[in-house]
Amino acid sequence: MLAIDRRGWQYQCFAPEGFFEVVPHIDVKDEEEEGTVLDMEQRDIFVESARIARGNLFSLEQYRPADYDALALPGGMGAARNLSTFAFDGPRMEVIDSVADAILDTYRAKKPVLAMCIAPMVLAKVLGRYGVELTLGPDDNAASQVAKGFGCRVQACGPTDVCVDSEHKVFTTPAYMAATHISEIFDGAAHLVDELAKWID
């Protein structure tokens, strides 16, 4: 969002609706060792997304490609756990309908689709049948192998690099699939937006 804003562009955030299990992002004791099952906290995806978007949020069901220049998926564990089931099902993953529809509608409208971090895996599942090229960091990691299985061409990229598939208008950057510093995340996002600018300026 910062990279987009620094270009003087506007953006609109969207999110699906429904509940998900919260990821604690801290070490927890192994449940089996303790002999108990942890009750995972449930939160509403749309409500949590509104916190990040500071209220500037629409339901993903309202997204229409004709109203926008491009679609961007920012990545993070939400892409692997909430937008899709990759974190749980690996190569048997599914993508939730509203996300798959948004990606396919944008692709069929011949408008750019961008993704960062693990979010290119969502594109791989939805657009792999078209032979799109994308990056998930190193091309020999497990995620890249799954993407190849979906029919994608996979490019090895460093943390701030951008894989540009000009034929399909798919733009991806690895973020934390390759990065070790938060500054690399922003640089990758900025380079992603720079590449997009060549298509919509």
N, C-alpha and C positions, 0 to 999 in steps of 0.2 A: 504493500500500500504506500509505503514511503517512496519507493522508487518511482511509482506511478505519479504520485503527488509532486515530486521534484521536477517532473517534466511539464507540470502545469495541466495534466490531464485529470479527468474525473473518473471515479470508479464507483461501482455499486456492489455491495456485498450481498450474497445469497447464502442460504443454508437449508438443508433438508429439515424436516420435522420428525421427531421421534426420540426415543430414549437410548442411552448408551451407558456402558459401564465405565466408571471413572478410572483412569490410570493414575496411581499414586505418585509415580516418578521418584520414589525412594525405595531403598531396600526393605523388604519385608521378610519375616521368617517363613521358611517353607511350611506350607499348610499341612503336608503329610507328616512332617516331623512333629508338629504340634498335635496332630490327630484331630484337627478341626477344619472346618471349611469357612473361609472368610466370606462374609456377606458384602459383595461389591456394591458400592454406592452407585445409584442410578441418577443421571441428570438428563435434562432435556437438551438435545443438540441445538435447537433453535435459540433457546434462552441463553445457553453458554456462548453461542456465536454472537449474540447481540452484545454481550459484554466486550468482546474483542472489537466489534464493529462500532461500538459506542452508540448502539441503537439504529445505525444506518443500515438496516437489514430487511430484505424481503424473503419470502418463502421461495425456495428453488422452483416450485411449481409455477411461479410467476415469470421465470426467466424466458425471454424471447430473443434469439440471436439477432433479429432484425433491428433491435433497439441498441445494440452494442457493437463495438469494433472487434472485440476478442473475448475469449473466456479464459480465466486463469485459475488454476488449482494450486494453492500455496503449499500443500504437503503437510508434513508432521504425522504423528501417529494416528490422528483422526482419519487420514486418508486410508490407512491400512486397517483400521478397526471400525470406523463409522460410515465412511463413504463406500467401503468395500469390506470383504471378509478376508483379505490377504493375510492379515496377522494370524488368523485362526486356521485358514484352509489352504494357504499356499497356492499351488497350481490349480486347485479346485475352487478358487475364489469366485465370488459373485460381486457385482457392483449394484448398489441400490438403484432402483428404477429411475428416480428423478435425476440422479447424477448421470447415469448412462444416457438418458434422453437429452440432457443439456449438452453433453459432449457430442453425441451423434448429430443433433440438430445444428450445432455450430459447425461441425465438420462438413455436413451436407450443404450448409449455406456458404461453404468455401471461405470461412473466416478463421483466423488464427486461434489455435488452442495452445495454452502455455501450462507447464506444470513444473513444480520444484520437488526436490527431496524424493520421498517415496511415492508421491502423487503420479509420476509417470507410469507406475505400475497399474493405476486405474485406467490410464489411457491405453496401456498395453492390452488390457483385457477387452476394452471396448473397441479399440481401433486396430488391434493386431491383425485382423482379417484383411486389412487394407495394406499391410506391409509397411507401416510407418516406421520411421527411424527415431530413436529416442535414447536418452542416457539415464542410467541409474548409478553413475559413478564408474567404478571398475567394471569391465565387461565380463569378468570371471566370477563375480559374486553370485550368491544364490538368487537374488532378485532378478539380475540380468538374465540368468539362465531360464527363469520362469517366463520372462518377457519374450525371449526367443521362442519358447514353446508356444506362445500365443501367435507367433508369426511376425514379430517385430524384428527389425534390424537394430542392433544395440551398438552404440558408440561409447568407447571409454572416454571419460571426461574428468578433468580435475575439478576442484570445488568451485571455481569461479568461471569455468568454461560453459558454453552454451552449445547444445546440439541443435542444429537448424535443419529441419526436414522441409526444404522449400517446396517440394512437390505436394506435400500434404498440409503444409502450413502448421506444423507441429514444432514447438519450441520448448526445450527442456534443459534444466540445469540440476546438478546433483545435490547441492546444499549439504545437509548432514550425512548424505550417503558417501561423501568424500571429505567434507570439511572438518576441521578441528577447532576453528575459531569463529565466533559470531560475526566478525568483520567479513569473513569469507562468504557468509550467508548473504549479507547485504550486497557485496560486490557481485555475487552471482545473480541476485535479483535485479540489480542495476543493469548488468550486461544482458539479461533476458529482456528487459524493457527496451534497451538500446536496439536489440535485434528486431523487436516488435515495431519499433518506430520506423524502420526501413520499409515496413509494409503498410503502415496506416498514416504516416505523416503526409 
